[in-house]
């Protein structure tokens, strides 16, 4: 009589957090797929503080499920040919892998997943089709034949100028898991920087010139008045004040302390107009 004994390990491994090995005797359903106890669920974190796959290489057996868990940002898992990085294999193979865009926003309590059953041990090349993520190195290889494959694939992706999106979700099932069960910790919420002050409208050059001219005239007049007043306070009886004012202008002079004019502290002097100006005013007919 033969006796068989042993334990079957059910493992979940990812470099973003320690692996957890769970013993199971019955198949378990993951994202619509039943996985045998001998197979594994392999978490891969997509995105986050940096646009990457973690890990970016995975060795998976037929029957395993690679569970892509989407962290901060908006990302895809899209299959390409080895020599055509950032270009969807769906263009020629309708059943090629494509998850569609799955976002993760601050405050979410669940994590979007794409559960991809491994149906072949062949090497598979994957990239994110969002924006320039592929060119920035968000690429991955499943079942690489050697360590150089991911290096060459990433280098080829960096040499491309744009990414092409897949067309139809294929090769897996979109689902979700609680954030507490995810293989990552979300990136901290970034503080919104204060908006810079609004730029002021450029000043009207004409108005600016007029304001400047008016300010200059006012300053000049005030300085002249100050000078005249300062001179007047030093004039004694019989003294003479010499200043320049416009014809027809009026100046007010304070009397010196030793000038005795009852009830009078100032003298108002009106400067007569020039003879030519007076003659011109006389010839102008009244309206």
Secondary structure, 3 states (H helix, E strand, C coil): CCCCCCCCEEEEEECCEEEEEEECCCCEEECCEEECCCCCEEEEEECCCCCCEECCEECCCCCCEEEEEECCEEECCEEECCCCCCCCHHHCCCCCCECCCEEECCCCCEEEEEEEECCCCCCEEEECCCCCCCCCCCEEEECCCCCHHHHHHHHHHHCCCCCCCCCCCECCEEEEEEHHHCCCCCCCCCCCCCCCCCCCCCCCHHHHHHHHHHHHHHHHHHHHHHHHHHHHCCCCCCCCCCCCCCCCCEEEEECCCCCCCCCCCEEEEECCCCHHHHHHHHHCCCC
